[in-house]
Amino acid sequence: MIRNIIICTTQVPFTTGGAETHVAGLRSALLENGYQAEIVALPFSWYPPVEIMRSSLAWRLMNLGEANGKPIDLVIGMKFPAYTVAHPRKVLWIIHQHRAAYNLWGTEFDDLSTYPEGVQVRDFIRRSDQKFIPEARKIFANSLTVAERLQRFNGISSEPLYHPPPRANALRSGELGDYVFYPSRLEPQKRQELLIEAMRYVSAPVKCILAGGANDLSHYHSLIRRHSVGDRVMLLGYVDEPEMVDLYANALAVCYLPFDEDYGYVTLEAMLSGRPVIVTTDSGGPGEFVDDARTGYVVEPAARAIAEAIDRLHADRGAAARMGLRGLEKVREMKLSWQNVVEKLMGAAT
């Protein structure tokens, strides 16, 4: 009988994002279903690369057979290298691997190959995944994008298992406004700079609103000055939940332009708000949900292409509203639920 469950993940100190929300949501769902569930997270540092190897070793050395006299009946591994933990009953729901060793290697977002030992650490990561991921009784991925990476790079099969975004029950539709909304941390891989530049070329009387924290906000202010779009771009920083829901509800559209994202809560939250979504051809997970010209636009990752999509949506607001409704219908038909997630994970564990 399975009662006591440990969720294994990693945590970059002082950083909170979608992965942390994902893990917390799983714990809450397990508790609601009568299980004892706790999160075990070790701090993770990716620089210098030798720290990655130490972190992997720490997880392999960890004994999760019992705790405080209670047997640990199941471990659920979520992120690299936490999912390499040893346990006789292990199920994986992989949020992402260490992407610098895989899909980010050789791109502008690669922070591993720049080190002299980068190739050796990349190979260590890949060998570790090859050896320890298959220990699991069942391997789930949190999106088709993540599942395809596992297959492409490691030859490991997994089952996509989707879950609802954290604001699913709070989101609503409002009136189509005259702004495009991009909610996310401001960082290079999210590529807000594409939207900032795109506003140079937008002909319609539309503004863009960016909501999210940044390690280097001055960089985005300098981009706004460089492109002379100070009157069209708003940097809100952190916004509270009621304001976030309002911003989704009343946007003309939502932009989400990351490079090869794993899942992408923003896309699903936009669709649940009845808003068309603009993503790029290389967005990864967010693109799994957007049907081009039906629930939004899938465009090249270029400022002019994004601007053209915004202009089209503003020029035919009726079509924009219909796209949003089709997106809402699509995500509702997916029947995303935490109950389904729990049933899948527990079914795999028995």
Rosetta silent file (secondary structure, phi, psi, omega in degrees, C-alpha in Angstrom):
SEQUENCE: MIRNIIICTTQVPFTTGGAETHVAGLRSALLENGYQAEIVALPFSWYPPVEIMRSSLAWRLMNLGEANGKPIDLVIGMKFPAYTVAHPRKVLWIIHQHRAAYNLWGTEFDDLSTYPEGVQVRDFIRRSDQKFIPEARKIFANSLTVAERLQRFNGISSEPLYHPPPRANALRSGELGDYVFYPSRLEPQKRQELLIEAMRYVSAPVKCILAGGANDLSHYHSLIRRHSVGDRVMLLGYVDEPEMVDLYANALAVCYLPFDEDYGYVTLEAMLSGRPVIVTTDSGGPGEFVDDARTGYVVEPAARAIAEAIDRLHADRGAAARMGLRGLEKVREMKLSWQNVVEKLMGAAT
SCORE:     score description
SCORE:     0.000 S_00000001
   1 L     0.000  133.073 -179.957    0.000    0.000    0.000 S_00000001
   2 L   -96.566  123.341  177.923    1.338    3.421   -0.929 S_00000001
   3 L  -130.711  -46.754 -174.249    0.849    6.132    1.661 S_00000001
   4 E   -99.758  120.445 -172.769    4.069    8.134    2.177 S_00000001
   5 E  -125.716  135.386  173.677    5.362    9.902   -0.920 S_00000001
   6 E  -111.347  127.832  173.993    8.426   12.068   -1.473 S_00000001
   7 E   -96.758  120.072 -175.835    8.532   14.491   -4.416 S_00000001
   8 E  -101.302  125.717 -179.682   12.164   15.017   -5.457 S_00000001
   9 E  -149.047  176.332  174.706   13.163   18.276   -7.094 S_00000001
  10 E  -119.173  158.075 -176.636   15.910   20.871   -7.194 S_00000001
  11 E  -139.257  123.002  169.386   15.725   24.511   -6.216 S_00000001
  12 L   -81.505  114.688 -175.337   17.827   27.444   -7.312 S_00000001
  13 L   -54.242  141.395  177.626   17.832   29.531   -4.120 S_00000001
  14 L    68.826   16.715  179.401   15.906   32.815   -4.256 S_00000001
  15 L  -128.016  128.861  177.815   14.276   31.822   -7.558 S_00000001
  16 L  -132.031  134.465 -179.431   10.651   30.819   -7.998 S_00000001
  17 L  -154.475 -154.660 -176.163    8.922   30.014  -11.269 S_00000001
  18 H   -61.682  -36.265 -178.585    6.731   27.552  -13.090 S_00000001
  19 H   -64.143  -41.376  179.562    8.660   24.497  -11.921 S_00000001
  20 H   -66.844  -38.557  176.297    8.152   25.379   -8.273 S_00000001
  21 H   -64.260  -40.419  178.524    4.451   25.991   -8.875 S_00000001
  22 H   -58.797  -50.412 -178.457    4.236   22.660  -10.674 S_00000001
  23 H   -63.683  -43.591  178.949    5.785   20.753   -7.766 S_00000001
  24 H   -62.634  -38.407  177.970    3.622   22.532   -5.176 S_00000001
  25 H   -63.556  -39.559  177.974    0.519   21.735   -7.214 S_00000001
  26 H   -64.425  -44.825  179.467    1.398   18.050   -7.281 S_00000001
  27 H   -59.472  -45.474 -179.986    1.899   17.934   -3.511 S_00000001
  28 H   -59.760  -40.910 -179.319   -1.463   19.630   -2.931 S_00000001
  29 H   -66.275  -39.468  178.283   -3.186   17.158   -5.243 S_00000001
  30 H   -65.496  -42.561  178.061   -1.626   14.181   -3.471 S_00000001
  31 H   -61.177  -41.886 -179.804   -2.669   15.548   -0.070 S_00000001
  32 H   -64.296  -24.011  178.842   -6.223   16.068   -1.300 S_00000001
  33 L   -94.512   12.183  171.915   -6.283   12.418   -2.334 S_00000001
  34 L    90.921    5.603  178.768   -5.341   11.233    1.141 S_00000001
  35 L   -89.902  155.380  167.251   -1.616   10.613    0.708 S_00000001
  36 E   -88.726  119.341 -175.518    1.174   11.881    2.940 S_00000001
  37 E  -135.343  134.252  176.500    3.372   13.882    0.590 S_00000001
  38 E  -132.937  153.200  177.006    6.447   15.998    1.162 S_00000001
  39 E  -100.304  127.350  171.899    8.809   17.870   -1.140 S_00000001
  40 E  -111.880  117.044 -178.428   12.528   17.207   -0.833 S_00000001
  41 E  -126.985  133.555  173.183   14.560   19.831   -2.671 S_00000001
  42 E  -107.563  144.914  177.715   18.312   20.316   -2.765 S_00000001
  43 E   -64.835  145.604 -176.384   19.876   23.614   -3.855 S_00000001
  44 L  -127.264  132.502  173.354   21.237   23.537   -7.388 S_00000001
  45 L  -129.844  137.990 -177.457   24.060   25.509   -8.964 S_00000001
  46 L  -105.496    4.723  179.172   25.196   25.094  -12.552 S_00000001
  47 L  -141.256  142.335  -15.515   28.450   27.035  -12.290 S_00000001
  48 L   -61.538  162.041 -171.460   31.205   26.160  -12.280 S_00000001
  49 L   -56.889  -23.440  178.326   30.088   22.964  -14.042 S_00000001
  50 H   -59.985  -25.506  178.078   31.723   20.715  -11.464 S_00000001
  51 H   -63.883  -30.251  177.075   28.860   21.761   -9.147 S_00000001
  52 H   -63.580  -42.311 -179.894   26.462   19.922  -11.446 S_00000001
  53 H   -66.495  -40.619  177.898   28.413   16.719  -10.896 S_00000001
  54 H   -63.213  -40.916  179.137   28.444   17.231   -7.120 S_00000001
  55 H   -63.474  -40.910  177.794   24.698   17.791   -7.108 S_00000001
  56 H   -62.043  -43.123  178.967   24.150   14.581   -9.068 S_00000001
  57 H   -63.182  -39.766  179.610   26.296   12.653   -6.616 S_00000001
  58 H   -58.170  -41.995 -179.681   24.367   14.105   -3.667 S_00000001
  59 H   -68.999  -37.213  179.311   21.112   12.735   -5.042 S_00000001
  60 H   -69.616  -28.971 -179.695   22.576    9.287   -5.677 S_00000001
  61 H   -82.922  -14.296 -175.675   23.941    9.147   -2.136 S_00000001
  62 L   -70.711  133.384  177.810   20.658   10.188   -0.530 S_00000001
  63 L   -99.087  109.261  178.912   18.833    7.454    1.366 S_00000001
  64 L  -114.484   34.755  177.144   15.086    7.847    0.940 S_00000001
  65 L   -74.608  -36.181  177.969   14.084    4.418    2.174 S_00000001
  66 E  -155.847  165.545  179.304   12.496    5.806    5.332 S_00000001
  67 E  -150.584  125.725  178.479   12.223    9.007    7.352 S_00000001
  68 L    54.015   38.536  178.446   11.526    9.455   11.065 S_00000001
  69 L    81.603   -2.246  179.704   10.577    5.799   11.337 S_00000001
  70 E  -102.279  132.615  175.807    8.105    5.989    8.450 S_00000001
  71 E   -69.181  140.159  173.069    8.712    4.019    5.270 S_00000001
  72 L   -93.081  112.303 -171.411    8.832    6.065    2.082 S_00000001
  73 L   -83.127  -24.599 -175.339    6.609    4.108   -0.248 S_00000001
  74 E  -155.811  139.390  167.639    7.170    6.099   -3.442 S_00000001
  75 E  -116.093  140.841  176.340    9.419    8.791   -4.813 S_00000001
  76 E  -116.907  113.666 -178.987    8.361   10.992   -7.723 S_00000001
  77 E   -90.975  137.847 -172.340   11.307   12.594   -9.524 S_00000001
  78 E  -118.816  -49.277 -172.776   10.736   15.913  -11.270 S_00000001
  79 E  -128.183  154.356  172.799   13.901   17.796  -12.265 S_00000001
  80 L   -67.165  140.892   -8.858   17.525   17.041  -13.039 S_00000001
  81 L   -92.556   14.649 -176.937   19.381   15.741  -11.109 S_00000001
  82 H   -59.753  -32.074 -176.864   16.716   14.960   -8.500 S_00000001
  83 H   -73.631   -2.735  176.160   15.170   12.331  -10.745 S_00000001
  84 H   -86.295   -2.852 -178.620   18.396   10.279  -10.551 S_00000001
  85 L   -55.465  145.741 -179.790   17.671    9.418   -6.885 S_00000001
  86 L   -92.457  133.182  175.831   17.715    5.720   -6.070 S_00000001
  87 L  -165.361  142.595 -178.426   14.552    4.070   -4.740 S_00000001
  88 L   -67.337  -21.862  176.012   12.898    0.690   -5.341 S_00000001
  89 L  -127.230   95.779 -176.236    9.613    2.384   -6.267 S_00000001
  90 E  -127.268  130.777  173.040   10.326    5.441   -8.383 S_00000001
  91 E  -122.146  137.885 -179.599    8.093    7.173  -10.919 S_00000001
  92 E  -109.418  138.145  169.482    9.336   10.144  -12.919 S_00000001
  93 E  -128.224   88.834 -166.872    7.353   13.140  -14.132 S_00000001
  94 E   -79.300  118.868  174.570   10.118   15.050  -15.831 S_00000001
  95 E   -75.499  -51.168  170.898    9.723   18.805  -16.004 S_00000001
  96 E  -166.684  156.149  172.225   12.995   19.168  -17.855 S_00000001
  97 L   -82.395 -172.850  174.987   16.463   17.783  -18.099 S_00000001
  98 L   -80.665   99.374 -164.145   19.537   19.991  -17.766 S_00000001
  99 H   -65.505  -25.553  178.863   18.807   21.793  -20.991 S_00000001
 100 H   -63.989  -21.589  177.844   22.283   23.235  -21.530 S_00000001
 101 H   -89.478   -4.226 -175.081   23.451   19.670  -22.182 S_00000001
 102 L  -129.170 -103.375 -170.503   20.675   19.094  -24.693 S_00000001
 103 L   -73.033  -17.652  178.029   18.502   21.507  -26.652 S_00000001
 104 L   -93.076  -11.414 -178.697   20.328   24.657  -25.538 S_00000001
 105 L   -59.239  126.954  178.537   23.811   23.332  -26.342 S_00000001
 106 L    82.947    1.438  176.318   25.394   25.483  -29.029 S_00000001
 107 L   -98.494  176.358  178.406   22.708   28.162  -28.891 S_00000001
 108 L   -68.255  -11.725 -179.181   22.985   31.702  -27.569 S_00000001
 109 L  -100.064    7.014 -178.568   21.407   30.432  -24.338 S_00000001
 110 L   -79.435  116.563  178.493   24.088   27.801  -23.731 S_00000001
 111 L  -111.209   18.273 -179.128   25.947   28.491  -20.472 S_00000001
 112 L  -109.730  -44.612 -174.735   27.856   25.183  -20.380 S_00000001
 113 L   -68.566  -13.678 -179.658   30.036   24.980  -23.492 S_00000001
 114 L   -73.705  -14.081  178.590   31.769   28.239  -22.577 S_00000001
 115 L   -90.084  147.109  178.951   33.675   26.431  -19.815 S_00000001
 116 L   -56.493  -34.252 -178.635   36.829   24.402  -20.634 S_00000001
 117 L   -92.971   11.767 -174.087   35.241   21.336  -19.011 S_00000001
 118 H   -58.124  -45.314 -178.324   31.872   21.930  -20.680 S_00000001
 119 H   -63.016  -43.361 -179.200   31.999   18.995  -23.089 S_00000001
 120 H   -63.892  -40.949  179.878   33.010   16.563  -20.345 S_00000001
 121 H   -69.896  -39.076  175.452   30.210   17.742  -18.039 S_00000001
 122 H   -56.867  -46.184 -179.363   27.698   17.608  -20.889 S_00000001
 123 H   -65.389  -36.690  176.187   28.692   13.999  -21.541 S_00000001
 124 H   -60.602  -45.504 -179.185   28.469   13.211  -17.810 S_00000001
 125 H   -61.298  -44.674 -177.865   24.922   14.605  -17.697 S_00000001
 126 H   -66.289  -41.432  178.484   23.848   12.601  -20.713 S_00000001
 127 H   -65.029  -39.131  178.391   25.385    9.369  -19.382 S_00000001
 128 H   -61.109  -46.509  178.513   23.741    9.965  -16.019 S_00000001
 129 H   -62.479  -43.067 -178.880   20.335   10.407  -17.625 S_00000001
 130 H   -59.590  -37.031 -174.729   20.849    7.346  -19.817 S_00000001
 131 H   -83.952  -41.658 -167.648   21.661    5.195  -16.803 S_00000001
 132 H   -99.075  -25.941  177.278   19.332    6.432  -14.081 S_00000001
 133 H   -61.902  -43.562 -178.584   16.143    7.588  -15.818 S_00000001
 134 H   -66.735   -7.549  174.621   15.285    4.037  -16.983 S_00000001
 135 H   -63.124  -23.939 -173.901   15.357    2.864  -13.339 S_00000001
 136 L   -67.770  149.276  174.858   11.868    4.295  -12.965 S_00000001
 137 L   -67.219  -31.992  179.154    8.789    2.109  -13.122 S_00000001
 138 E  -153.641  144.055  179.946    7.233    4.660  -15.455 S_00000001
 139 E  -119.086  118.740  172.343    8.456    7.843  -17.103 S_00000001
 140 E  -108.536  152.873  171.710    6.111   10.742  -17.718 S_00000001
 141 E  -119.338  153.296 -175.492    7.042   14.065  -19.312 S_00000001
 142 L   -84.518    1.277  174.950    5.179   17.282  -18.618 S_00000001
 143 L  -163.829  166.596  174.834    4.694   17.972  -22.351 S_00000001
 144 H   -64.892  -34.668  179.001    5.128   16.444  -25.775 S_00000001
 145 H   -59.690  -47.161  179.155    8.122   18.751  -26.252 S_00000001
 146 H   -66.149  -39.992  178.645    9.928   17.276  -23.233 S_00000001
 147 H   -62.471  -40.752  179.930    8.975   13.743  -24.299 S_00000001
 148 H   -67.359  -34.941  175.397   10.376   14.320  -27.773 S_00000001
 149 H   -63.123  -45.870  178.942   13.665   15.610  -26.314 S_00000001
 150 H   -57.125  -41.357  179.964   13.993   12.494  -24.178 S_00000001
 151 H   -70.865  -43.869 -175.549   13.453   10.332  -27.240 S_00000001
 152 H   -67.501  -46.081 -174.013   15.690   12.359  -29.543 S_00000001
 153 H   -89.227  -31.704 -172.606   18.686   12.754  -27.270 S_00000001
 154 H  -118.334   -8.993 -177.265   18.456    9.675  -25.044 S_00000001
 155 L    67.015   26.198 -177.449   16.323    7.170  -26.903 S_00000001
 156 L  -107.541  127.142  179.232   14.028    7.012  -23.856 S_00000001
 157 L   -85.109  144.396  177.423   10.268    6.739  -24.304 S_00000001
 158 L  -149.005  164.621 -179.670    7.928    8.666  -22.021 S_00000001
 159 E  -109.816  122.881  174.900    4.272    9.592  -21.832 S_00000001
 160 E   -62.151  133.550  179.035    3.209   13.257  -21.915 S_00000001
 161 L  -133.560  107.133 -174.950    1.143   14.069  -18.844 S_00000001
 162 L   -90.815  153.510  178.275   -0.429   17.536  -18.835 S_00000001
 163 L  -137.142  158.562 -177.019   -1.675   19.435  -15.825 S_00000001
 164 L   -73.232  149.208  175.821   -3.745   22.607  -15.388 S_00000001
 165 L   -69.295  158.943 -171.906   -2.007   25.961  -14.963 S_00000001
 166 L   -63.633  -27.139 -178.036   -2.073   27.428  -11.452 S_00000001
 167 L   -95.864   13.276 -170.298   -4.622   30.167  -12.226 S_00000001
 168 L   -51.006  -41.361 -174.546   -7.018   27.884  -14.076 S_00000001
 169 L   -82.909  -11.545 -176.557   -9.943   28.445  -11.716 S_00000001
 170 L   -99.823  -18.573 -171.625   -9.509   32.213  -11.443 S_00000001
 171 L   -73.842  151.779 -178.985   -9.211   33.199  -15.100 S_00000001
 172 L  -153.382  168.341  177.516  -12.047   34.818  -17.034 S_00000001
 173 L  -101.815  141.918  175.259  -12.730   36.672  -20.268 S_00000001
 174 L  -123.844 -151.650  177.705  -13.284   40.435  -20.486 S_00000001
 175 L   -85.747  141.237  176.174  -13.468   42.996  -23.247 S_00000001
 176 L   -62.022  123.139 -178.930  -10.832   42.968  -25.976 S_00000001
 177 L   -95.378 -162.438  179.737   -8.462   45.784  -25.160 S_00000001
 178 L  -119.701   40.222  175.487   -5.816   47.675  -27.094 S_00000001
 179 E  -144.999  152.313  169.858   -2.734   46.021  -25.654 S_00000001
 180 E  -102.146  144.778 -171.243   -0.846   42.763  -26.004 S_00000001
 181 E  -117.690  133.923  176.200    0.183   41.128  -22.776 S_00000001
 182 E  -131.803   97.314  178.240    3.366   39.195  -21.999 S_00000001
 183 E   -96.455  118.218  178.234    3.503   37.861  -18.421 S_00000001
 184 L   178.552  159.291  170.790    6.786   36.162  -17.515 S_00000001
 185 L   -56.259  140.210  177.560   10.135   36.731  -15.855 S_00000001
 186 E   -86.365  105.975 -179.263   12.190   39.078  -17.977 S_00000001
 187 L  -153.826  160.006 -171.554   15.201   37.027  -18.992 S_00000001
 188 H   -54.177  -42.813 -174.520   17.021   36.235  -22.255 S_00000001
 189 H   -70.288  -19.851  176.249   15.399   32.865  -22.926 S_00000001
 190 H   -81.028  -19.301  171.140   11.891   34.333  -22.648 S_00000001
 191 L    58.936   43.564  172.338   12.822   36.795  -25.425 S_00000001
 192 H   -61.097  -23.395 -179.429   10.712   39.772  -24.409 S_00000001
 193 H   -61.331  -26.893  176.684   13.134   41.779  -26.531 S_00000001
 194 H   -63.771  -41.983  179.902   11.385   40.412  -29.633 S_00000001
 195 H   -71.672  -39.402  177.796    8.118   42.012  -28.577 S_00000001
 196 H   -59.339  -45.787  178.399    9.787   45.265  -27.560 S_00000001
 197 H   -66.942  -37.882 -178.852   11.397   45.511  -30.993 S_00000001
 198 H   -58.400  -31.414 -177.746    8.170   44.433  -32.700 S_00000001
 199 L   -64.201  -18.598  173.172    6.404   47.494  -31.303 S_00000001
 200 L   -61.764  -32.411 -170.128    8.550   49.595  -33.659 S_00000001
 201 L  -105.449   -3.372  179.385    6.706   48.039  -36.579 S_00000001
 202 L   -74.118  122.481 -179.744    3.147   47.767  -35.211 S_00000001
 203 L   -84.021  -31.784 -176.186    0.912   50.138  -37.179 S_00000001
 204 L   -69.468  155.675  177.825   -2.207   49.697  -35.039 S_00000001
 205 L   -77.558   68.672 -176.121   -2.760   51.853  -31.935 S_00000001
 206 L  -122.335  140.074  173.767   -1.730   48.996  -29.662 S_00000001
 207 E  -107.144  169.945  171.708    0.585   48.983  -26.655 S_00000001
 208 E  -124.586  144.580 -179.268    2.361   46.093  -25.015 S_00000001
 209 E  -122.083  124.085  176.977    2.453   45.310  -21.305 S_00000001
 210 E  -108.513  127.815  179.441    5.201   43.212  -19.770 S_00000001
 211 E  -124.712  122.476  178.821    4.624   41.822  -16.272 S_00000001
 212 L   154.550  154.771  179.097    7.353   40.002  -14.379 S_00000001
 213 L   -76.293  168.023 -179.145   10.499   40.473  -12.385 S_00000001
 214 E  -150.354  142.472  172.896   13.977   40.858  -13.846 S_00000001
 215 L   -74.826  -28.977 -177.987   17.537   40.453  -12.663 S_00000001
 216 L  -136.193   78.257 -178.169   18.585   43.247  -14.992 S_00000001
 217 H   -66.182  -28.275 -179.157   15.688   45.610  -15.595 S_00000001
 218 H   -60.702  -30.963  178.766   18.037   48.260  -16.991 S_00000001
 219 H   -60.563  -41.946 -177.355   18.627   46.050  -20.033 S_00000001
 220 H   -75.314  -33.398  173.392   14.946   46.233  -20.975 S_00000001
 221 H   -63.828  -37.485  179.628   14.766   49.970  -20.372 S_00000001
 222 H   -68.787  -35.288  176.459   17.725   50.375  -22.719 S_00000001
 223 H   -64.964  -39.934  179.003   15.963   48.289  -25.386 S_00000001
 224 H   -62.779  -41.882  177.613   12.895   50.499  -25.095 S_00000001
 225 H   -66.780  -43.043 -177.795   15.049   53.585  -25.590 S_00000001
 226 H   -60.238  -39.369 -177.602   16.976   52.027  -28.467 S_00000001
 227 L   -93.157    3.098  177.282   13.789   51.195  -30.359 S_00000001
 228 L    54.802   48.148 -178.500   12.068   54.485  -29.434 S_00000001
 229 L  -122.485   28.810 -178.543    8.977   52.736  -28.069 S_00000001
 230 L   -60.417  -27.187  179.716    8.770   54.352  -24.661 S_00000001
 231 L   -87.503   -1.197 -174.867    5.188   55.432  -25.321 S_00000001
 232 L  -121.921   -9.700 -175.840    4.138   51.916  -26.370 S_00000001
 233 E  -122.282  128.341  178.173    5.810   49.556  -23.889 S_00000001
 234 E  -115.855  126.952  174.650    4.963   49.275  -20.199 S_00000001
 235 E  -103.773  105.182 -175.143    7.171   47.370  -17.728 S_00000001
 236 E   -88.012  -18.883 -172.444    4.963   46.618  -14.737 S_00000001
 237 E    68.357 -149.224  179.685    7.301   44.347  -12.788 S_00000001
 238 L   -69.455  136.302  173.199    5.544   42.140  -10.273 S_00000001
 239 L  -125.949  149.633 -179.313    1.743   42.340  -10.255 S_00000001
 240 L   -78.100  172.747 -172.727   -0.635   40.727   -7.765 S_00000001
 241 H   -62.689  -45.765  178.614   -3.085   38.001   -8.699 S_00000001
 242 H   -58.781  -40.541  179.479   -6.219   40.147   -9.224 S_00000001
 243 H   -68.595  -37.680  177.960   -4.308   42.472  -11.546 S_00000001
 244 H   -60.606  -45.338  179.218   -2.788   39.524  -13.405 S_00000001
 245 H   -61.745  -41.868  178.497   -6.237   38.056  -14.037 S_00000001
 246 H   -63.524  -41.400 -178.852   -7.509   41.452  -15.242 S_00000001
 247 H   -65.311  -40.069  173.362   -4.555   41.889  -17.592 S_00000001
 248 H   -62.330  -48.623 -169.978   -5.187   38.488  -19.161 S_00000001
 249 H   -62.915  -33.627 -170.773   -8.941   39.088  -19.380 S_00000001
 250 L  -110.140   12.699  178.302   -8.820   42.435  -21.171 S_00000001
 251 L   -76.230  155.225  167.796   -5.894   42.010  -23.552 S_00000001
 252 L   -69.671  -40.976  179.956   -6.229   42.061  -27.303 S_00000001
 253 E  -160.773  166.546  174.679   -3.884   39.071  -27.340 S_00000001
 254 E  -115.892  131.972  174.841   -1.195   37.384  -25.298 S_00000001
 255 E  -102.059  136.432  172.593    2.351   37.010  -26.588 S_00000001
 256 L  -142.742  110.699 -164.185    4.584   34.197  -25.387 S_00000001
 257 L  -124.902   32.360 -177.021    7.880   34.038  -27.249 S_00000001
 258 L   -70.310  165.928  173.826   10.391   31.856  -25.353 S_00000001
 259 L   -92.053  117.049  172.409   12.978   29.678  -27.022 S_00000001
 260 L    46.498   54.769  179.035   12.072   25.977  -26.872 S_00000001
 261 E   -68.283  154.699 -178.432   10.115   26.176  -23.615 S_00000001
 262 L   -73.897  -49.925 -174.748    9.190   22.968  -21.793 S_00000001
 263 L  -133.271  -73.051  175.842    5.480   23.563  -21.180 S_00000001
 264 L   100.156   78.826  175.865    4.342   27.159  -20.952 S_00000001
 265 H   -57.636  -34.055 -173.751    1.637   28.073  -18.450 S_00000001
 266 H   -57.883  -43.188 -179.466    1.195   31.422  -20.205 S_00000001
 267 H   -59.652  -49.108 -178.085   -0.273   29.836  -23.328 S_00000001
 268 H   -66.216  -38.835  179.686   -2.838   27.813  -21.402 S_00000001
 269 H   -67.541  -36.050  175.564   -3.746   30.722  -19.140 S_00000001
 270 H   -63.491  -43.314 -179.340   -4.269   32.960  -22.163 S_00000001
 271 H   -66.767  -37.762  176.724   -6.546   30.378  -23.757 S_00000001
 272 H   -68.380  -18.425  175.099   -8.502   29.966  -20.527 S_00000001
 273 L   -91.765    4.099  178.856   -8.952   33.741  -20.616 S_00000001
 274 L    70.012   34.374 -177.351  -10.408   33.500  -24.123 S_00000001
 275 L  -117.721  138.397  173.760   -7.498   35.320  -25.737 S_00000001
 276 L   -64.799  151.957 -175.453   -5.642   34.543  -28.962 S_00000001
 277 E  -122.622  135.676  173.786   -1.986   33.686  -28.436 S_00000001
 278 E  -105.368  117.833  174.941    1.057   34.653  -30.494 S_00000001
 279 E  -125.620  173.983 -179.981    3.906   32.150  -30.243 S_00000001
 280 E  -109.861  163.541 -177.826    6.932   31.452  -32.428 S_00000001
 281 L   -63.964  -20.350 -179.501    7.848   28.463  -34.529 S_00000001
 282 L  -112.113   24.376 -177.328   10.668   27.618  -32.106 S_00000001
 283 L   -76.958  -16.243  179.512    8.737   28.185  -28.862 S_00000001
 284 E    77.215 -126.747 -175.408    8.550   24.493  -28.008 S_00000001
 285 H   -50.963  -45.046 -179.963    5.833   23.571  -25.498 S_00000001
 286 H   -56.580  -31.451 -179.232    3.705   26.720  -25.962 S_00000001
 287 H   -73.376  -13.022  178.782    3.346   25.888  -29.642 S_00000001
 288 H   -64.776  -24.104 -170.914    1.749   22.537  -28.840 S_00000001
 289 L  -104.705  -14.460 -173.578   -1.523   24.276  -28.020 S_00000001
 290 L   -98.803  122.130  173.850   -1.771   27.043  -30.646 S_00000001
 291 L   -95.507  117.371 -174.075   -3.353   26.285  -34.020 S_00000001
 292 E   -56.926  129.361  178.327   -2.105   28.893  -36.464 S_00000001
 293 L    69.064    5.793  176.114   -4.832   31.307  -37.593 S_00000001
 294 L  -116.698  -46.922  177.644   -7.411   29.436  -35.485 S_00000001
 295 L  -117.499    6.581 -179.321   -6.485   30.010  -31.839 S_00000001
 296 E   158.344 -154.907  178.658   -3.716   32.529  -32.470 S_00000001
 297 E  -131.631  138.000  172.612   -0.657   32.861  -34.653 S_00000001
 298 E  -109.632  111.297 -170.725    2.518   30.823  -34.913 S_00000001
 299 E  -123.101  166.718  174.194    5.118   33.119  -36.455 S_00000001
 300 L   -64.858  149.897  179.473    8.820   33.253  -37.126 S_00000001
 301 L   -76.490   67.891 -177.294   10.886   34.542  -34.172 S_00000001
 302 L  -140.594  143.006 -174.118   11.323   37.932  -35.792 S_00000001
 303 H   -58.451  -44.335 -177.388   10.077   41.361  -34.754 S_00000001
 304 H   -65.736  -37.079  178.783    8.341   42.169  -38.054 S_00000001
 305 H   -66.056  -39.610  177.678    6.481   38.841  -38.090 S_00000001
 306 H   -65.998  -42.711  179.356    5.230   39.435  -34.555 S_00000001
 307 H   -61.258  -40.891  179.696    4.185   42.987  -35.458 S_00000001
 308 H   -62.993  -40.543  178.926    2.239   41.725  -38.454 S_00000001
 309 H   -64.052  -41.435  178.558    0.330   39.261  -36.277 S_00000001
 310 H   -62.857  -44.409  179.098   -0.561   42.017  -33.812 S_00000001
 311 H   -61.679  -39.487  179.666   -1.775   44.269  -36.632 S_00000001
 312 H   -64.116  -41.865 -179.465   -3.940   41.478  -38.066 S_00000001
 313 H   -65.290  -39.674  179.696   -5.593   40.865  -34.717 S_00000001
 314 H   -71.207  -35.032 -177.666   -6.332   44.554  -34.220 S_00000001
 315 H   -68.438  -29.414  179.786   -7.618   44.991  -37.771 S_00000001
 316 L  -131.083   81.220 -175.715  -10.207   42.232  -37.317 S_00000001
 317 H   -67.194  -27.470  175.634  -11.234   42.227  -33.686 S_00000001
 318 H   -63.905  -43.761  177.410  -14.135   39.912  -34.456 S_00000001
 319 H   -64.739  -38.334  177.595  -11.696   37.303  -35.765 S_00000001
 320 H   -61.085  -43.142  179.004   -9.507   37.848  -32.685 S_00000001
 321 H   -63.825  -39.856  179.180  -12.498   37.198  -30.417 S_00000001
 322 H   -66.530  -38.702  175.974  -13.366   34.027  -32.336 S_00000001
 323 H   -59.263  -44.710  179.779   -9.786   32.802  -32.036 S_00000001
 324 H   -61.399  -40.652  178.793   -9.958   33.336  -28.295 S_00000001
 325 H   -66.336  -40.225  177.834  -13.204   31.388  -28.017 S_00000001
 326 H   -64.674  -37.637  177.194  -11.788   28.509  -30.048 S_00000001
 327 H   -64.029  -41.614  178.177   -8.753   28.454  -27.769 S_00000001
 328 H   -62.144  -44.190  178.416  -10.988   28.360  -24.693 S_00000001
 329 H   -62.780  -40.357 -178.210  -12.977   25.486  -26.168 S_00000001
 330 H   -63.170  -47.632 -176.464   -9.802   23.605  -27.046 S_00000001
 331 H   -70.274  -31.749  175.104   -8.262   23.780  -23.580 S_00000001
 332 H   -65.850  -37.678  178.847  -11.573   22.832  -21.956 S_00000001
 333 H   -66.684  -22.196  177.798  -11.771   19.786  -24.211 S_00000001
 334 L   -70.570  -19.234  177.649   -8.345   18.714  -22.935 S_00000001
 335 L    51.608   49.242  178.477   -9.958   18.196  -19.496 S_00000001
 336 L   -67.073  130.220  179.295   -6.780   19.074  -17.642 S_00000001
 337 L  -155.561  147.654  175.031   -7.054   18.065  -14.001 S_00000001
 338 H   -69.705  -28.418  178.142   -4.863   17.237  -11.043 S_00000001
 339 H   -61.339  -42.346  177.610   -7.096   14.261  -10.340 S_00000001
 340 H   -62.873  -40.543  178.515   -6.057   12.722  -13.644 S_00000001
 341 H   -59.774  -49.108 -179.315   -2.400   13.377  -12.810 S_00000001
 342 H   -60.136  -44.630 -179.110   -2.675   11.621   -9.442 S_00000001
 343 H   -62.463  -39.622  178.768   -4.467    8.640  -10.977 S_00000001
 344 H   -65.246  -48.865 -177.174   -1.812    8.310  -13.677 S_00000001
 345 H   -64.482  -43.427 -178.048    1.138    8.562  -11.288 S_00000001
 346 H   -72.577  -32.930  175.841   -0.323    6.194   -8.727 S_00000001
 347 H   -63.939  -35.407  178.847   -1.396    3.741  -11.371 S_00000001
 348 H   -72.956  -25.178 -175.084    2.188    3.627  -12.628 S_00000001
 349 H   -81.659  -19.226 -174.677    3.543    3.100   -9.114 S_00000001
 350 L   -95.824    0.000    0.000    1.526   -0.038   -8.344 S_00000001
